[in-house]
Amino acid sequence: MSDNLGFALEGAWKVLFAGLVLGAGLPLLFALGIRSLAWGAGGEAEVHESGVTGPKAQPIGTVLAFVLFAIVVLGIALGITFVVASGFGKALSFEHIYPTIVPKH
């Protein structure tokens, strides 16, 4: 009986982790990318009533934004590849450094 509970909790933990990473992780990275892009642009376009402009532009923010956007696009591409590979009766393998499509066992 305790083995079944252990298997159920192990499976639930994996589902929870995948849901957090894919369900909240990619949107979080996208939001951080948008915030980094705004930080990178600076505040010269925004002039306050006192005539003072916002903070100056930070080029590292723009670079960070594009890195975060690339990670999001990579995650989406891997998700689509997984779905398409499953549709063709294949599997996505991470045995090597890069993902490959292999026959299901």
Biopython code that builds the backbone (N, CA, C, O; Angstrom):
import numpy as np
from Bio.PDB.StructureBuilder import StructureBuilder

atoms = [
    (1, "MET", "N", (0.825, -1.192, 0.000)),
    (1, "MET", "CA", (0.000, 0.000, 0.000)),
    (1, "MET", "C", (0.868, 1.254, 0.000)),
    (1, "MET", "O", (0.591, 2.204, -0.733)),
    (2, "SER", "N", (1.925, 1.260, 0.826)),
    (2, "SER", "CA", (2.786, 2.440, 0.896)),
    (2, "SER", "C", (3.561, 2.636, -0.403)),
    (2, "SER", "O", (3.895, 3.764, -0.766)),
    (3, "ASP", "N", (3.852, 1.516, -1.115)),
    (3, "ASP", "CA", (4.521, 1.653, -2.410)),
    (3, "ASP", "C", (3.645, 2.403, -3.398)),
    (3, "ASP", "O", (4.135, 3.245, -4.150)),
    (4, "ASN", "N", (2.356, 2.105, -3.402)),
    (4, "ASN", "CA", (1.435, 2.801, -4.309)),
    (4, "ASN", "C", (1.360, 4.288, -3.993)),
    (4, "ASN", "O", (1.330, 5.124, -4.897)),
    (5, "LEU", "N", (1.330, 4.608, -2.713)),
    (5, "LEU", "CA", (1.294, 6.018, -2.316)),
    (5, "LEU", "C", (2.589, 6.714, -2.733)),
    (5, "LEU", "O", (2.571, 7.859, -3.186)),
    (6, "GLY", "N", (3.703, 6.017, -2.577)),
    (6, "GLY", "CA", (4.994, 6.587, -2.998)),
    (6, "GLY", "C", (5.044, 6.834, -4.486)),
    (6, "GLY", "O", (5.538, 7.873, -4.923)),
    (7, "PHE", "N", (4.538, 5.889, -5.285)),
    (7, "PHE", "CA", (4.501, 6.072, -6.739)),
    (7, "PHE", "C", (3.579, 7.222, -7.120)),
    (7, "PHE", "O", (3.897, 8.003, -8.016)),
    (8, "ALA", "N", (2.445, 7.330, -6.448)),
    (8, "ALA", "CA", (1.499, 8.413, -6.735)),
    (8, "ALA", "C", (2.102, 9.775, -6.410)),
    (8, "ALA", "O", (1.958, 10.725, -7.180)),
    (9, "LEU", "N", (2.778, 9.867, -5.265)),
    (9, "LEU", "CA", (3.399, 11.142, -4.895)),
    (9, "LEU", "C", (4.557, 11.495, -5.824)),
    (9, "LEU", "O", (4.766, 12.664, -6.147)),
    (10, "GLU", "N", (5.306, 10.482, -6.252)),
    (10, "GLU", "CA", (6.398, 10.735, -7.186)),
    (10, "GLU", "C", (5.856, 11.237, -8.524)),
    (10, "GLU", "O", (6.403, 12.172, -9.108)),
    (11, "GLY", "N", (4.791, 10.620, -9.003)),
    (11, "GLY", "CA", (4.173, 11.071, -10.249)),
    (11, "GLY", "C", (3.564, 12.449, -10.121)),
    (11, "GLY", "O", (3.662, 13.266, -11.037)),
    (12, "ALA", "N", (2.932, 12.712, -8.982)),
    (12, "ALA", "CA", (2.327, 14.035, -8.764)),
    (12, "ALA", "C", (3.399, 15.107, -8.712)),
    (12, "ALA", "O", (3.196, 16.207, -9.227)),
    (13, "TRP", "N", (4.527, 14.811, -8.104)),
    (13, "TRP", "CA", (5.619, 15.776, -8.031)),
    (13, "TRP", "C", (6.144, 16.115, -9.428)),
    (13, "TRP", "O", (6.419, 17.278, -9.723)),
    (14, "LYS", "N", (6.284, 15.099, -10.288)),
    (14, "LYS", "CA", (6.768, 15.328, -11.654)),
    (14, "LYS", "C", (5.787, 16.184, -12.447)),
    (14, "LYS", "O", (6.193, 17.084, -13.183)),
    (15, "VAL", "N", (4.502, 15.903, -12.296)),
    (15, "VAL", "CA", (3.491, 16.690, -12.997)),
    (15, "VAL", "C", (3.478, 18.132, -12.493)),
    (15, "VAL", "O", (3.365, 19.066, -13.287)),
    (16, "LEU", "N", (3.592, 18.315, -11.189)),
    (16, "LEU", "CA", (3.631, 19.661, -10.615)),
    (16, "LEU", "C", (4.849, 20.423, -11.109)),
    (16, "LEU", "O", (4.743, 21.593, -11.477)),
    (17, "PHE", "N", (5.995, 19.775, -11.120)),
    (17, "PHE", "CA", (7.223, 20.428, -11.588)),
    (17, "PHE", "C", (7.112, 20.823, -13.053)),
    (17, "PHE", "O", (7.451, 21.949, -13.417)),
    (18, "ALA", "N", (6.638, 19.905, -13.903)),
    (18, "ALA", "CA", (6.486, 20.219, -15.328)),
    (18, "ALA", "C", (5.478, 21.343, -15.533)),
    (18, "ALA", "O", (5.675, 22.208, -16.385)),
    (19, "GLY", "N", (4.407, 21.332, -14.761)),
    (19, "GLY", "CA", (3.414, 22.399, -14.876)),
    (19, "GLY", "C", (3.972, 23.749, -14.484)),
    (19, "GLY", "O", (3.666, 24.760, -15.117)),
    (20, "LEU", "N", (4.793, 23.774, -13.439)),
    (20, "LEU", "CA", (5.400, 25.046, -13.027)),
    (20, "LEU", "C", (6.413, 25.542, -14.052)),
    (20, "LEU", "O", (6.444, 26.729, -14.376)),
    (21, "VAL", "N", (7.230, 24.645, -14.554)),
    (21, "VAL", "CA", (8.259, 25.053, -15.514)),
    (21, "VAL", "C", (7.631, 25.499, -16.828)),
    (21, "VAL", "O", (7.946, 26.578, -17.332)),
    (22, "LEU", "N", (6.757, 24.688, -17.380)),
    (22, "LEU", "CA", (6.185, 25.000, -18.682)),
    (22, "LEU", "C", (4.979, 25.926, -18.587)),
    (22, "LEU", "O", (4.777, 26.776, -19.455)),
    (23, "GLY", "N", (4.184, 25.769, -17.547)),
    (23, "GLY", "CA", (2.973, 26.574, -17.436)),
    (23, "GLY", "C", (3.224, 27.975, -16.932)),
    (23, "GLY", "O", (2.585, 28.922, -17.392)),
    (24, "ALA", "N", (4.146, 28.127, -15.991)),
    (24, "ALA", "CA", (4.434, 29.442, -15.431)),
    (24, "ALA", "C", (5.832, 29.915, -15.788)),
    (24, "ALA", "O", (6.091, 31.118, -15.789)),
    (25, "GLY", "N", (6.726, 29.005, -16.087)),
    (25, "GLY", "CA", (8.116, 29.369, -16.344)),
    (25, "GLY", "C", (8.307, 30.168, -17.613)),
    (25, "GLY", "O", (8.964, 31.210, -17.593)),
    (26, "LEU", "N", (7.745, 29.700, -18.720)),
    (26, "LEU", "CA", (7.906, 30.420, -19.980)),
    (26, "LEU", "C", (7.224, 31.786, -19.958)),
    (26, "LEU", "O", (7.828, 32.758, -20.412)),
    (27, "PRO", "N", (6.000, 31.907, -19.455)),
    (27, "PRO", "CA", (5.431, 33.256, -19.351)),
    (27, "PRO", "C", (6.223, 34.168, -18.414)),
    (27, "PRO", "O", (6.307, 35.374, -18.648)),
    (28, "LEU", "N", (6.798, 33.602, -17.363)),
    (28, "LEU", "CA", (7.623, 34.397, -16.457)),
    (28, "LEU", "C", (8.869, 34.908, -17.176)),
    (28, "LEU", "O", (9.232, 36.075, -17.031)),
    (29, "LEU", "N", (9.523, 34.047, -17.948)),
    (29, "LEU", "CA", (10.696, 34.475, -18.702)),
    (29, "LEU", "C", (10.326, 35.531, -19.740)),
    (29, "LEU", "O", (11.086, 36.472, -19.968)),
    (30, "PHE", "N", (9.162, 35.376, -20.370)),
    (30, "PHE", "CA", (8.715, 36.371, -21.336)),
    (30, "PHE", "C", (8.473, 37.711, -20.648)),
    (30, "PHE", "O", (8.863, 38.754, -21.174)),
    (31, "ALA", "N", (7.837, 37.694, -19.483)),
    (31, "ALA", "CA", (7.587, 38.936, -18.740)),
    (31, "ALA", "C", (8.891, 39.589, -18.309)),
    (31, "ALA", "O", (9.023, 40.812, -18.368)),
    (32, "LEU", "N", (9.858, 38.782, -17.873)),
    (32, "LEU", "CA", (11.162, 39.340, -17.518)),
    (32, "LEU", "C", (11.865, 39.921, -18.745)),
    (32, "LEU", "O", (12.583, 40.915, -18.640)),
    (33, "GLY", "N", (11.658, 39.303, -19.902)),
    (33, "GLY", "CA", (12.225, 39.841, -21.142)),
    (33, "GLY", "C", (11.622, 41.192, -21.500)),
    (33, "GLY", "O", (12.336, 42.099, -21.927)),
    (34, "ILE", "N", (10.323, 41.326, -21.329)),
    (34, "ILE", "CA", (9.667, 42.612, -21.584)),
    (34, "ILE", "C", (10.196, 43.673, -20.622)),
    (34, "ILE", "O", (10.472, 44.804, -21.023)),
    (35, "ARG", "N", (10.335, 43.300, -19.354)),
    (35, "ARG", "CA", (10.852, 44.237, -18.350)),
    (35, "ARG", "C", (12.298, 44.620, -18.661)),
    (35, "ARG", "O", (12.673, 45.783, -18.508)),
    (36, "SER", "N", (13.103, 43.667, -19.090)),
    (36, "SER", "CA", (14.491, 43.951, -19.453)),
    (36, "SER", "C", (14.571, 44.848, -20.675)),
    (36, "SER", "O", (15.442, 45.714, -20.764)),
    (37, "LEU", "N", (13.658, 44.639, -21.617)),
    (37, "LEU", "CA", (13.623, 45.484, -22.810)),
    (37, "LEU", "C", (13.289, 46.925, -22.441)),
    (37, "LEU", "O", (13.862, 47.858, -23.002)),
    (38, "ALA", "N", (12.370, 47.111, -21.506)),
    (38, "ALA", "CA", (12.035, 48.459, -21.044)),
    (38, "ALA", "C", (13.218, 49.077, -20.304)),
    (38, "ALA", "O", (13.501, 50.264, -20.465)),
    (39, "TRP", "N", (13.903, 48.281, -19.500)),
    (39, "TRP", "CA", (15.082, 48.771, -18.785)),
    (39, "TRP", "C", (16.181, 49.151, -19.780)),
    (39, "TRP", "O", (16.888, 50.141, -19.596)),
    (40, "GLY", "N", (16.308, 48.348, -20.832)),
    (40, "GLY", "CA", (17.321, 48.622, -21.842)),
    (40, "GLY", "C", (17.033, 49.874, -22.646)),
    (40, "GLY", "O", (17.958, 50.561, -23.079)),
    (41, "ALA", "N", (15.748, 50.181, -22.851)),
    (41, "ALA", "CA", (15.384, 51.370, -23.628)),
    (41, "ALA", "C", (15.600, 52.647, -22.823)),
    (41, "ALA", "O", (15.819, 53.709, -23.405)),
    (42, "GLY", "N", (15.545, 52.564, -21.534)),
    (42, "GLY", "CA", (15.738, 53.752, -20.711)),
    (42, "GLY", "C", (14.470, 54.577, -20.630)),
    (42, "GLY", "O", (13.426, 54.178, -21.144)),
    (43, "GLY", "N", (14.563, 55.711, -19.992)),
    (43, "GLY", "CA", (13.380, 56.525, -19.770)),
    (43, "GLY", "C", (13.403, 57.850, -20.474)),
    (43, "GLY", "O", (12.696, 58.766, -20.055)),
    (44, "GLU", "N", (14.187, 58.002, -21.532)),
    (44, "GLU", "CA", (14.252, 59.278, -22.228)),
    (44, "GLU", "C", (12.922, 59.646, -22.884)),
    (44, "GLU", "O", (12.619, 60.827, -23.057)),
    (45, "ALA", "N", (12.142, 58.653, -23.242)),
    (45, "ALA", "CA", (10.858, 58.941, -23.889)),
    (45, "ALA", "C", (9.819, 59.430, -22.880)),
    (45, "ALA", "O", (8.817, 60.035, -23.260)),
    (46, "GLU", "N", (10.054, 59.173, -21.633)),
    (46, "GLU", "CA", (9.104, 59.561, -20.587)),
    (46, "GLU", "C", (9.620, 60.796, -19.855)),
    (46, "GLU", "O", (10.651, 60.749, -19.184)),
    (47, "VAL", "N", (8.898, 61.886, -19.993)),
    (47, "VAL", "CA", (9.282, 63.121, -19.315)),
    (47, "VAL", "C", (8.248, 63.399, -18.235)),
    (47, "VAL", "O", (7.050, 63.446, -18.516)),
    (48, "HIS", "N", (8.699, 63.582, -17.014)),
    (48, "HIS", "CA", (7.806, 63.865, -15.900)),
    (48, "HIS", "C", (7.395, 65.331, -15.925)),
    (48, "HIS", "O", (7.965, 66.129, -16.669)),
    (49, "GLU", "N", (6.412, 65.680, -15.118)),
    (49, "GLU", "CA", (5.920, 67.057, -15.065)),
    (49, "GLU", "C", (7.018, 68.033, -14.675)),
    (49, "GLU", "O", (6.988, 69.197, -15.075)),
    (50, "SER", "N", (7.979, 67.570, -13.904)),
    (50, "SER", "CA", (9.063, 68.453, -13.472)),
    (50, "SER", "C", (10.109, 68.643, -14.563)),
    (50, "SER", "O", (11.064, 69.398, -14.379)),
    (51, "GLY", "N", (9.938, 67.959, -15.708)),
    (51, "GLY", "CA", (10.890, 68.080, -16.806)),
    (51, "GLY", "C", (12.052, 67.112, -16.710)),
    (51, "GLY", "O", (12.929, 67.111, -17.573)),
    (52, "VAL", "N", (12.070, 66.293, -15.678)),
    (52, "VAL", "CA", (13.148, 65.327, -15.491)),
    (52, "VAL", "C", (12.805, 64.058, -16.261)),
    (52, "VAL", "O", (11.695, 63.537, -16.161)),
    (53, "THR", "N", (13.756, 63.580, -17.016)),
    (53, "THR", "CA", (13.519, 62.333, -17.745)),
    (53, "THR", "C", (13.814, 61.148, -16.840)),
    (53, "THR", "O", (14.395, 61.304, -15.765)),
    (54, "GLY", "N", (13.416, 59.979, -17.276)),
    (54, "GLY", "CA", (13.623, 58.765, -16.502)),
    (54, "GLY", "C", (15.072, 58.320, -16.545)),
    (54, "GLY", "O", (15.934, 59.061, -17.017)),
    (55, "PRO", "N", (15.352, 57.123, -16.060)),
    (55, "PRO", "CA", (16.734, 56.634, -16.040)),
    (55, "PRO", "C", (17.284, 56.469, -17.453)),
    (55, "PRO", "O", (16.532, 56.285, -18.409)),
    (56, "LYS", "N", (18.607, 56.537, -17.567)),
    (56, "LYS", "CA", (19.221, 56.408, -18.894)),
    (56, "LYS", "C", (19.192, 54.966, -19.376)),
    (56, "LYS", "O", (19.017, 54.034, -18.591)),
    (57, "ALA", "N", (19.364, 54.807, -20.662)),
    (57, "ALA", "CA", (19.285, 53.489, -21.302)),
    (57, "ALA", "C", (20.409, 52.580, -20.812)),
    (57, "ALA", "O", (21.528, 53.026, -20.561)),
    (58, "GLN", "N", (20.082, 51.289, -20.682)),
    (58, "GLN", "CA", (21.035, 50.269, -20.274)),
    (58, "GLN", "C", (21.105, 49.211, -21.380)),
    (58, "GLN", "O", (20.216, 48.366, -21.474)),
    (59, "PRO", "N", (22.148, 49.244, -22.217)),
    (59, "PRO", "CA", (22.225, 48.275, -23.324)),
    (59, "PRO", "C", (22.207, 46.816, -22.860)),
    (59, "PRO", "O", (21.740, 45.948, -23.597)),
    (60, "ILE", "N", (22.702, 46.533, -21.664)),
    (60, "ILE", "CA", (22.693, 45.151, -21.172)),
    (60, "ILE", "C", (21.269, 44.648, -20.998)),
    (60, "ILE", "O", (21.016, 43.448, -21.100)),
    (61, "GLY", "N", (20.336, 45.561, -20.734)),
    (61, "GLY", "CA", (18.928, 45.181, -20.611)),
    (61, "GLY", "C", (18.370, 44.655, -21.919)),
    (61, "GLY", "O", (17.603, 43.692, -21.935)),
    (62, "THR", "N", (18.757, 45.292, -23.020)),
    (62, "THR", "CA", (18.305, 44.834, -24.331)),
    (62, "THR", "C", (18.896, 43.470, -24.664)),
    (62, "THR", "O", (18.201, 42.601, -25.189)),
    (63, "VAL", "N", (20.167, 43.281, -24.362)),
    (63, "VAL", "CA", (20.818, 41.988, -24.611)),
    (63, "VAL", "C", (20.149, 40.899, -23.775)),
    (63, "VAL", "O", (19.858, 39.814, -24.278)),
    (64, "LEU", "N", (19.909, 41.189, -22.502)),
    (64, "LEU", "CA", (19.251, 40.228, -21.618)),
    (64, "LEU", "C", (17.848, 39.887, -22.122)),
    (64, "LEU", "O", (17.423, 38.733, -22.061)),
    (65, "ALA", "N", (17.138, 40.893, -22.616)),
    (65, "ALA", "CA", (15.787, 40.662, -23.139)),
    (65, "ALA", "C", (15.817, 39.688, -24.314)),
    (65, "ALA", "O", (15.000, 38.768, -24.380)),
    (66, "PHE", "N", (16.751, 39.885, -25.239)),
    (66, "PHE", "CA", (16.808, 38.991, -26.396)),
    (66, "PHE", "C", (17.241, 37.577, -26.012)),
    (66, "PHE", "O", (16.805, 36.610, -26.636)),
    (67, "VAL", "N", (18.085, 37.447, -25.002)),
    (67, "VAL", "CA", (18.455, 36.113, -24.507)),
    (67, "VAL", "C", (17.230, 35.422, -23.913)),
    (67, "VAL", "O", (16.989, 34.244, -24.178)),
    (68, "LEU", "N", (16.452, 36.160, -23.104)),
    (68, "LEU", "CA", (15.239, 35.579, -22.512)),
    (68, "LEU", "C", (14.218, 35.212, -23.579)),
    (68, "LEU", "O", (13.575, 34.166, -23.488)),
    (69, "PHE", "N", (14.061, 36.067, -24.594)),
    (69, "PHE", "CA", (13.132, 35.752, -25.676)),
    (69, "PHE", "C", (13.587, 34.520, -26.454)),
    (69, "PHE", "O", (12.757, 33.719, -26.883)),
    (70, "ALA", "N", (14.898, 34.361, -26.638)),
    (70, "ALA", "CA", (15.426, 33.181, -27.337)),
    (70, "ALA", "C", (15.128, 31.908, -26.542)),
    (70, "ALA", "O", (14.804, 30.877, -27.131)),
    (71, "ILE", "N", (15.233, 31.969, -25.220)),
    (71, "ILE", "CA", (14.917, 30.807, -24.386)),
    (71, "ILE", "C", (13.440, 30.450, -24.506)),
    (71, "ILE", "O", (13.084, 29.274, -24.573)),
    (72, "VAL", "N", (12.579, 31.472, -24.533)),
    (72, "VAL", "CA", (11.138, 31.226, -24.669)),
    (72, "VAL", "C", (10.837, 30.592, -26.026)),
    (72, "VAL", "O", (10.072, 29.631, -26.105)),
    (73, "VAL", "N", (11.431, 31.120, -27.089)),
    (73, "VAL", "CA", (11.204, 30.555, -28.426)),
    (73, "VAL", "C", (11.725, 29.127, -28.495)),
    (73, "VAL", "O", (11.091, 28.271, -29.111)),
    (74, "LEU", "N", (12.866, 28.855, -27.874)),
    (74, "LEU", "CA", (13.403, 27.495, -27.847)),
    (74, "LEU", "C", (12.462, 26.542, -27.112)),
    (74, "LEU", "O", (12.238, 25.418, -27.562)),
    (75, "GLY", "N", (11.914, 26.989, -25.983)),
    (75, "GLY", "CA", (10.952, 26.162, -25.248)),
    (75, "GLY", "C", (9.704, 25.869, -26.062)),
    (75, "GLY", "O", (9.196, 24.748, -26.044)),
    (76, "ILE", "N", (9.212, 26.865, -26.770)),
    (76, "ILE", "CA", (8.027, 26.666, -27.622)),
    (76, "ILE", "C", (8.357, 25.710, -28.757)),
    (76, "ILE", "O", (7.563, 24.822, -29.067)),
    (77, "ALA", "N", (9.523, 25.882, -29.383)),
    (77, "ALA", "CA", (9.921, 24.994, -30.483)),
    (77, "ALA", "C", (10.072, 23.550, -30.006)),
    (77, "ALA", "O", (9.680, 22.621, -30.712)),
    (78, "LEU", "N", (10.637, 23.357, -28.814)),
    (78, "LEU", "CA", (10.760, 21.997, -28.284)),
    (78, "LEU", "C", (9.395, 21.394, -27.980)),
    (78, "LEU", "O", (9.181, 20.201, -28.198)),
    (79, "GLY", "N", (8.472, 22.210, -27.477)),
    (79, "GLY", "CA", (7.122, 21.723, -27.220)),
    (79, "GLY", "C", (6.411, 21.289, -28.488)),
    (79, "GLY", "O", (5.773, 20.238, -28.526)),
    (80, "ILE", "N", (6.525, 22.105, -29.524)),
    (80, "ILE", "CA", (5.898, 21.758, -30.812)),
    (80, "ILE", "C", (6.552, 20.519, -31.391)),
    (80, "ILE", "O", (5.867, 19.654, -31.938)),
    (81, "THR", "N", (7.880, 20.422, -31.278)),
    (81, "THR", "CA", (8.585, 19.235, -31.779)),
    (81, "THR", "C", (8.137, 17.981, -31.044)),
    (81, "THR", "O", (7.972, 16.929, -31.662)),
    (82, "PHE", "N", (7.939, 18.078, -29.738)),
    (82, "PHE", "CA", (7.471, 16.934, -28.957)),
    (82, "PHE", "C", (6.085, 16.483, -29.418)),
    (82, "PHE", "O", (5.842, 15.287, -29.575)),
    (83, "VAL", "N", (5.182, 17.429, -29.635)),
    (83, "VAL", "CA", (3.822, 17.089, -30.061)),
    (83, "VAL", "C", (3.832, 16.470, -31.452)),
    (83, "VAL", "O", (3.163, 15.463, -31.684)),
    (84, "VAL", "N", (4.581, 17.056, -32.377)),
    (84, "VAL", "CA", (4.637, 16.531, -33.746)),
    (84, "VAL", "C", (5.293, 15.155, -33.768)),
    (84, "VAL", "O", (4.818, 14.254, -34.459)),
    (85, "ALA", "N", (6.378, 14.987, -33.017)),
    (85, "ALA", "CA", (7.052, 13.684, -32.976)),
    (85, "ALA", "C", (6.121, 12.618, -32.413)),
    (85, "ALA", "O", (6.094, 11.493, -32.913)),
    (86, "SER", "N", (5.362, 12.957, -31.385)),
    (86, "SER", "CA", (4.409, 11.994, -30.816)),
    (86, "SER", "C", (3.329, 11.637, -31.825)),
    (86, "SER", "O", (2.872, 10.495, -31.867)),
    (87, "GLY", "N", (2.924, 12.590, -32.627)),
    (87, "GLY", "CA", (1.911, 12.332, -33.652)),
    (87, "GLY", "C", (2.388, 11.376, -34.720)),
    (87, "GLY", "O", (1.589, 10.641, -35.301)),
    (88, "PHE", "N", (3.678, 11.375, -34.985)),
    (88, "PHE", "CA", (4.240, 10.463, -35.979)),
    (88, "PHE", "C", (4.750, 9.166, -35.362)),
    (88, "PHE", "O", (5.409, 8.379, -36.041)),
    (89, "GLY", "N", (4.458, 8.934, -34.093)),
    (89, "GLY", "CA", (4.882, 7.704, -33.433)),
    (89, "GLY", "C", (6.347, 7.715, -33.044)),
    (89, "GLY", "O", (6.947, 6.654, -32.868)),
    (90, "LYS", "N", (6.921, 8.873, -32.910)),
    (90, "LYS", "CA", (8.326, 9.011, -32.529)),
    (90, "LYS", "C", (8.411, 9.593, -31.122)),
    (90, "LYS", "O", (7.391, 9.903, -30.505)),
    (91, "ALA", "N", (9.615, 9.735, -30.629)),
    (91, "ALA", "CA", (9.843, 10.310, -29.304)),
    (91, "ALA", "C", (10.966, 11.334, -29.406)),
    (91, "ALA", "O", (11.805, 11.273, -30.305)),
    (92, "LEU", "N", (10.964, 12.262, -28.482)),
    (92, "LEU", "CA", (12.014, 13.272, -28.406)),
    (92, "LEU", "C", (13.026, 12.807, -27.365)),
    (92, "LEU", "O", (12.676, 12.612, -26.201)),
    (93, "SER", "N", (14.273, 12.630, -27.779)),
    (93, "SER", "CA", (15.309, 12.105, -26.890)),
    (93, "SER", "C", (16.321, 13.199, -26.562)),
    (93, "SER", "O", (16.699, 13.999, -27.418)),
    (94, "PHE", "N", (16.750, 13.211, -25.299)),
    (94, "PHE", "CA", (17.778, 14.144, -24.864)),
    (94, "PHE", "C", (19.034, 13.396, -24.436)),
    (94, "PHE", "O", (19.737, 13.832, -23.524)),
    (95, "GLU", "N", (19.323, 12.264, -25.093)),
    (95, "GLU", "CA", (20.504, 11.477, -24.748)),
    (95, "GLU", "C", (21.782, 12.237, -25.057)),
    (95, "GLU", "O", (22.778, 12.100, -24.347)),
    (96, "HIS", "N", (21.754, 13.029, -26.106)),
    (96, "HIS", "CA", (22.914, 13.839, -26.468)),
    (96, "HIS", "C", (22.694, 15.250, -25.913)),
    (96, "HIS", "O", (21.709, 15.498, -25.218)),
    (97, "ILE", "N", (23.575, 16.137, -26.206)),
    (97, "ILE", "CA", (23.427, 17.512, -25.724)),
    (97, "ILE", "C", (22.218, 18.173, -26.384)),
    (97, "ILE", "O", (21.513, 18.952, -25.744)),
    (98, "TYR", "N", (21.982, 17.876, -27.626)),
    (98, "TYR", "CA", (20.867, 18.468, -28.359)),
    (98, "TYR", "C", (19.742, 17.435, -28.502)),
    (98, "TYR", "O", (20.012, 16.235, -28.544)),
    (99, "PRO", "N", (18.495, 17.884, -28.575)),
    (99, "PRO", "CA", (17.371, 16.937, -28.695)),
    (99, "PRO", "C", (17.320, 16.316, -30.080)),
    (99, "PRO", "O", (17.598, 16.976, -31.082)),
    (100, "THR", "N", (16.961, 15.034, -30.124)),
    (100, "THR", "CA", (16.789, 14.325, -31.385)),
    (100, "THR", "C", (15.478, 13.566, -31.367)),
    (100, "THR", "O", (14.964, 13.211, -30.306)),
    (101, "ILE", "N", (14.948, 13.323, -32.547)),
    (101, "ILE", "CA", (13.716, 12.547, -32.692)),
    (101, "ILE", "C", (14.123, 11.108, -32.974)),
    (101, "ILE", "O", (14.852, 10.837, -33.929)),
    (102, "VAL", "N", (13.651, 10.189, -32.143)),
    (102, "VAL", "CA", (14.007, 8.768, -32.267)),
    (102, "VAL", "C", (12.728, 7.935, -32.297)),
    (102, "VAL", "O", (11.677, 8.406, -31.862)),
    (103, "PRO", "N", (12.801, 6.701, -32.806)),
    (103, "PRO", "CA", (11.641, 5.816, -32.769)),
    (103, "PRO", "C", (11.268, 5.468, -31.331)),
    (103, "PRO", "O", (12.141, 5.346, -30.472)),
    (104, "LYS", "N", (9.965, 5.309, -31.069)),
    (104, "LYS", "CA", (9.542, 4.896, -29.733)),
    (104, "LYS", "C", (9.896, 3.459, -29.500)),
    (104, "LYS", "O", (9.889, 2.648, -30.426)),
    (105, "HIS", "N", (10.207, 3.137, -28.267)),
    (105, "HIS", "CA", (10.580, 1.741, -27.932)),
    (105, "HIS", "C", (9.374, 0.993, -27.466)),
    (105, "HIS", "O", (9.469, -0.190, -27.138)),
]
sb = StructureBuilder()
sb.init_structure("model")
sb.init_model(0)
sb.init_chain("A")
sb.init_seg("    ")
for serial, (resi, resn, name, xyz) in enumerate(atoms, 1):
    if name == "N":
        sb.init_residue(resn, " ", resi, " ")
    sb.init_atom(name, np.array(xyz, "f"), 0.0, 1.0, " ", f" {name:<3s}", serial, name[0])
structure = sb.get_structure()
